[in-house]
Amino acid sequence: MNAALDGDVVHLSAPGRQRFYDNRGYGHPDGDALDLAPVEAAHLLFRGDIESVDGMDFRSFLATTDCTLDFLVYKDLRDRGFYLSPARWYDDGLSADFVVYPRGDGPWDDGIEYRMRVVGERERVAASSLDQTLAVVDEESEITYLGVDDPDITGSSDTDLPSDVYGALLADRVVLWDPPADLYRQAFYGRPLDGREADGPLQCSLLEAAYLAERGAVSVDAEHAGIVERGRQVEGDRFDRRLAVYRELRERDVVPKTGFKFGSDFRTYADVESADDLGHSEFLVRVVGCDHEFAPRDLALDVRLAHGVRKTIVFALVDGSEVEWVSLSRLTP
């Protein structure tokens, strides 16, 4: 068989299709011949299944086509028993690099196990592009797979709120001097000034106070804008993003509390019946703007930390008042 590089396609003469596509899932058929993406040709060269492409051996071809990261991931998944295709052969508008088929299936079948994007550890990952599995290749060529999902952010923690509870805006929090006990005990707002004793003053974060003021449950010396303005003074635009996420979580009957000790914005509780008998929090939530770009190292850190405390990391991508939810987890194909 003759293998020739034409732009970014390697043409493999007959019987390339029968030998490499029909039997092993490489390339895109062209009659009895076969078109290969450079990464596929590199893998066949590496294995010794083809001798050269336009006289280039594996080392020369890899240097010429510069598909090293893709090759590392492609080889790893092949070694794990998967057939996969460059997304260019799977025409559905994917922004992924590879389509990975379920074990035992190939490009001639209908199923897809993963839509996968390859990134190096020094690249940036746009928040808006978190819609497929990530294969992150670090500087020592080890690969970390991160699964991306649409999390179910719902709960059953809805509670009736009081009306017009007086609060004092102090520094970067609001103190409710005489709140109803159920505001903490049942709705899990704030933190008692005297430890966990709910029958006394309650200190609320600016986010909690701003949301309660929106609902008419709390009033302070300044008007509601005073709480929000204080929040913007201490956090800038980040406060508005976090308030939008806090609001949506509460409206989904989920209780958000600070995630500071976990390096996140919130930890969440889906089913709060009593603050005295809390279950395990399910998610750690990081709030970012929809135009945010992640460093893969930060994604790996967030995923690892959340897993270590038996939670799932969720990114809340904020665009004005709209919030999109994306969760990441460590994946072993």
C-alpha positions as CSV (number, residue, x, y, z in Angstrom):
1,M,0.0,0.0,0.0
2,N,1.1,3.5,-0.8
3,A,0.7,6.2,1.9
4,A,0.9,9.9,0.9
5,L,0.4,13.1,2.9
6,D,-1.8,15.6,1.2
7,G,-2.3,18.7,3.5
8,D,-3.8,17.3,6.7
9,V,-4.9,13.9,5.3
10,V,-2.9,10.8,4.6
11,H,-4.2,8.8,1.6
12,L,-3.7,5.1,1.9
13,S,-4.2,3.1,-1.3
14,A,-6.2,-0.1,-1.6
15,P,-6.7,-2.4,0.2
16,G,-6.4,0.2,3.0
17,R,-10.1,0.1,3.8
18,Q,-10.3,-3.6,4.3
19,R,-7.1,-3.9,6.4
20,F,-7.5,-0.9,8.6
21,Y,-11.1,0.4,8.6
22,D,-13.2,-2.8,8.3
23,N,-11.1,-4.7,10.7
24,R,-9.7,-2.1,13.1
25,G,-11.7,1.1,12.8
26,Y,-9.0,3.5,11.4
27,G,-9.8,6.3,9.1
28,H,-12.5,7.3,6.7
29,P,-13.2,5.0,3.7
30,D,-12.7,6.2,0.1
31,G,-13.8,3.3,-2.0
32,D,-11.2,0.5,-1.3
33,A,-8.7,3.2,-0.2
34,L,-8.6,5.0,3.1
35,D,-8.2,8.5,4.3
36,L,-6.3,8.8,7.6
37,A,-6.0,11.8,10.0
38,P,-2.3,12.4,10.9
39,V,-2.8,11.0,14.4
40,E,-4.2,7.7,12.9
41,A,-1.3,7.5,10.5
42,A,1.2,8.2,13.3
43,H,-0.3,5.3,15.4
44,L,0.0,2.9,12.4
45,L,3.6,4.0,11.9
46,F,4.3,3.6,15.6
47,R,2.9,0.0,15.5
48,G,4.8,-0.8,12.3
49,D,1.5,-1.5,10.4
50,I,2.7,0.8,7.7
51,E,6.3,1.5,6.9
52,S,6.3,5.1,5.9
53,V,4.3,8.1,4.7
54,D,6.0,9.8,1.8
55,G,9.3,8.2,2.9
56,M,8.8,9.5,6.5
57,D,9.1,7.1,9.4
58,F,7.3,7.5,12.7
59,R,9.7,10.1,14.2
60,S,9.9,12.2,11.1
61,F,6.2,12.1,10.5
62,L,5.4,13.1,14.1
63,A,7.8,16.0,13.9
64,T,6.3,17.1,10.5
65,T,2.6,16.9,11.5
66,D,3.0,18.0,15.2
67,C,0.2,15.8,16.5
68,T,2.1,14.7,19.6
69,L,-0.6,15.4,22.3
70,D,-3.3,13.9,20.1
71,F,-1.1,10.8,19.5
72,L,-0.5,10.3,23.2
73,V,-4.2,10.3,24.0
74,Y,-5.1,8.2,20.9
75,K,-2.5,5.6,21.8
76,D,-3.6,5.4,25.4
77,L,-7.2,4.8,24.5
78,R,-6.3,2.2,21.9
79,D,-4.2,0.5,24.5
80,R,-7.3,0.5,26.8
81,G,-9.3,-1.4,24.2
82,F,-11.3,1.5,22.6
83,Y,-11.8,2.3,19.0
84,L,-11.9,6.0,18.4
85,S,-12.1,8.4,15.5
86,P,-10.9,11.9,15.0
87,A,-14.1,14.1,15.2
88,R,-13.5,15.2,11.6
89,W,-14.7,11.8,10.4
90,Y,-17.9,12.1,12.5
91,D,-19.8,15.0,11.0
92,D,-22.1,16.5,13.6
93,G,-20.5,19.8,14.3
94,L,-18.5,18.6,17.3
95,S,-15.8,20.8,18.7
96,A,-14.2,17.7,20.2
97,D,-10.9,16.1,19.0
98,F,-12.0,12.5,19.2
99,V,-15.2,10.4,19.2
100,V,-14.6,7.4,21.4
101,Y,-16.9,4.4,20.9
102,P,-18.1,1.9,23.6
103,R,-15.8,-1.1,24.0
104,G,-16.5,-3.6,21.3
105,D,-18.0,-1.0,19.0
106,G,-16.4,1.0,16.2
107,P,-17.2,3.7,13.7
108,W,-19.6,1.4,11.9
109,D,-21.9,1.3,15.0
110,D,-24.2,4.0,16.4
111,G,-23.0,4.4,20.0
112,I,-20.6,7.0,21.4
113,E,-19.0,6.6,24.8
114,Y,-17.2,9.9,24.9
115,R,-16.7,13.1,22.9
116,M,-13.2,14.0,23.9
117,R,-11.1,17.1,23.7
118,V,-7.3,17.0,24.1
119,V,-5.6,19.9,26.0
120,G,-2.1,20.4,27.3
121,E,-1.6,21.4,30.9
122,R,-0.5,24.9,29.9
123,E,-3.5,25.6,27.6
124,R,-6.5,27.5,28.7
125,V,-10.0,26.0,28.7
126,A,-12.9,28.4,28.0
127,A,-15.8,27.9,30.4
128,S,-18.2,28.0,27.5
129,S,-16.4,25.0,25.9
130,L,-16.9,22.6,28.9
131,D,-19.3,20.3,27.0
132,Q,-17.2,17.2,26.4
133,T,-14.7,14.9,28.2
134,L,-11.3,16.4,28.7
135,A,-8.0,14.5,28.2
136,V,-5.4,16.7,29.9
137,V,-1.8,15.8,29.0
138,D,0.7,17.0,31.6
139,E,4.4,17.9,31.0
140,E,5.5,14.3,31.7
141,S,2.9,13.0,29.2
142,E,0.6,11.5,31.8
143,I,-3.0,11.8,30.9
144,T,-5.9,12.8,33.3
145,Y,-9.4,12.3,32.0
146,L,-12.1,14.6,33.3
147,G,-15.7,13.8,32.7
148,V,-18.2,16.7,32.1
149,D,-21.8,16.4,33.1
150,D,-25.0,18.4,33.5
151,P,-25.7,18.1,37.3
152,D,-29.1,17.8,38.8
153,I,-29.3,20.8,41.1
154,T,-32.6,20.3,42.9
155,G,-33.6,19.9,46.5
156,S,-36.5,19.9,49.0
157,S,-35.4,22.6,51.4
158,D,-38.1,25.1,50.8
159,T,-39.2,26.9,54.0
160,D,-41.7,29.7,54.7
161,L,-39.9,32.9,55.5
162,P,-40.8,35.6,58.1
163,S,-41.5,39.2,57.3
164,D,-39.5,42.3,58.0
165,V,-37.0,41.0,60.5
166,Y,-34.7,43.9,61.5
167,G,-31.0,43.6,60.7
168,A,-27.9,45.8,61.2
169,L,-25.4,46.1,58.3
170,L,-22.0,45.7,60.0
171,A,-18.8,45.6,58.0
172,D,-19.3,42.7,55.5
173,R,-22.2,40.9,57.1
174,V,-25.7,41.6,58.6
175,V,-26.7,40.8,62.2
176,L,-30.3,40.0,62.9
177,W,-30.7,40.8,66.6
178,D,-34.1,39.2,67.2
179,P,-34.7,36.6,64.4
180,P,-37.2,33.8,64.6
181,A,-35.4,30.6,65.6
182,D,-36.7,28.7,62.5
183,L,-34.8,31.0,60.2
184,Y,-31.6,29.2,61.2
185,R,-33.0,25.9,62.6
186,Q,-35.3,25.0,59.6
187,A,-34.2,27.3,56.7
188,F,-30.4,27.2,57.6
189,Y,-29.9,30.9,57.1
190,G,-26.9,32.6,58.9
191,R,-25.0,31.4,61.9
192,P,-25.9,32.0,65.5
193,L,-23.7,34.6,67.2
194,D,-23.5,32.3,70.2
195,G,-22.2,29.2,68.6
196,R,-25.1,26.9,67.5
197,E,-27.7,28.3,69.9
198,A,-30.5,29.5,67.5
199,D,-32.5,31.4,70.1
200,G,-30.5,34.6,69.8
201,P,-28.8,37.0,67.3
202,L,-28.0,35.6,63.9
203,Q,-25.1,36.7,61.7
204,C,-25.8,36.4,57.9
205,S,-23.5,36.8,55.0
206,L,-24.2,39.7,52.6
207,L,-25.5,37.1,50.1
208,E,-27.9,35.6,52.6
209,A,-29.1,39.1,53.7
210,A,-29.4,40.4,50.1
211,Y,-31.6,37.4,49.2
212,L,-33.7,37.7,52.3
213,A,-34.2,41.4,51.7
214,E,-35.3,40.7,48.1
215,R,-37.9,38.3,49.6
216,G,-39.1,40.9,52.2
217,A,-37.9,38.8,55.1
218,V,-35.2,41.2,56.3
219,S,-34.9,44.9,56.5
220,V,-31.8,46.9,57.5
221,D,-31.2,50.6,58.3
222,A,-30.2,51.2,54.6
223,E,-32.5,50.1,51.8
224,H,-31.9,46.8,50.1
225,A,-29.5,48.5,47.7
226,G,-27.3,49.2,50.7
227,I,-26.6,45.5,51.2
228,V,-25.8,44.9,47.5
229,E,-23.7,48.1,47.3
230,R,-21.7,46.9,50.3
231,G,-21.2,43.5,48.6
232,R,-19.9,45.3,45.5
233,Q,-17.6,47.3,47.6
234,V,-16.0,44.3,49.2
235,E,-16.1,41.9,46.1
236,G,-16.7,43.9,43.0
237,D,-18.6,42.3,40.1
238,R,-18.0,38.9,41.8
239,F,-20.7,39.7,44.3
240,D,-23.4,40.0,41.6
241,R,-22.4,36.7,40.0
242,R,-22.4,35.0,43.4
243,L,-25.8,36.5,44.3
244,A,-27.3,35.3,41.0
245,V,-26.1,31.7,41.8
246,Y,-27.2,31.9,45.5
247,R,-30.6,33.1,44.3
248,E,-31.0,30.3,41.8
249,L,-29.9,27.6,44.3
250,R,-32.4,28.8,46.9
251,E,-35.1,28.9,44.2
252,R,-34.2,25.3,43.4
253,D,-34.8,24.5,47.1
254,V,-31.1,23.9,47.7
255,V,-29.4,25.5,50.7
256,P,-26.0,27.1,49.8
257,K,-23.5,27.7,52.6
258,T,-20.0,29.1,52.3
259,G,-17.5,26.7,50.7
260,F,-14.4,28.7,51.8
261,K,-12.8,25.9,53.7
262,F,-13.0,23.8,50.5
263,G,-11.6,26.6,48.2
264,S,-15.0,27.1,46.6
265,D,-17.9,29.6,46.7
266,F,-20.5,27.3,48.1
267,R,-21.2,23.9,49.5
268,T,-24.8,22.8,49.0
269,Y,-27.4,20.8,50.9
270,A,-30.3,19.4,48.9
271,D,-32.6,18.2,51.7
272,V,-32.4,20.3,54.9
273,E,-34.9,19.4,57.6
274,S,-33.0,20.8,60.5
275,A,-29.7,22.7,60.9
276,D,-29.2,20.5,64.0
277,D,-29.2,17.3,62.0
278,L,-27.6,18.1,58.6
279,G,-26.9,15.5,56.1
280,H,-23.8,15.4,53.9
281,S,-23.4,18.3,51.5
282,E,-23.4,17.1,47.9
283,F,-21.7,19.8,45.7
284,L,-18.9,22.3,45.9
285,V,-19.8,25.2,43.7
286,R,-17.4,27.6,42.0
287,V,-18.9,30.7,40.4
288,V,-17.3,32.1,37.3
289,G,-18.3,34.4,34.5
290,C,-19.4,32.8,31.2
291,D,-16.2,34.2,29.6
292,H,-13.9,32.7,32.1
293,E,-10.9,30.6,31.1
294,F,-9.7,27.8,33.3
295,A,-6.1,26.5,33.7
296,P,-6.3,22.7,33.4
297,R,-4.3,22.5,36.6
298,D,-7.0,24.4,38.5
299,L,-9.7,22.0,37.1
300,A,-7.7,19.0,38.2
301,L,-7.2,20.6,41.7
302,D,-10.9,21.3,42.1
303,V,-11.9,17.8,41.0
304,R,-9.3,16.1,43.3
305,L,-10.3,18.3,46.3
306,A,-14.0,17.7,45.9
307,H,-13.5,13.9,45.5
308,G,-11.3,13.9,48.6
309,V,-14.2,15.2,50.7
310,R,-16.8,13.0,48.9
311,K,-18.4,15.8,46.9
312,T,-18.7,16.8,43.3
313,I,-17.3,20.1,41.9
314,V,-19.9,22.1,40.0
315,F,-19.1,25.3,38.1
316,A,-21.8,27.9,37.9
317,L,-21.2,29.9,34.7
318,V,-22.9,33.2,35.0
319,D,-24.1,35.5,32.2
320,G,-26.1,38.3,33.7
321,S,-28.9,36.7,35.5
322,E,-28.6,33.4,33.6
323,V,-26.7,30.5,35.2
324,E,-25.4,27.4,33.4
325,W,-24.3,24.4,35.5
326,V,-21.4,22.1,34.7
327,S,-19.9,19.4,36.9
328,L,-16.5,17.7,36.5
329,S,-15.3,14.4,37.8
330,R,-12.2,12.2,37.5
331,L,-12.8,9.6,34.8
332,T,-11.1,6.3,34.2
333,P,-12.0,5.1,30.7
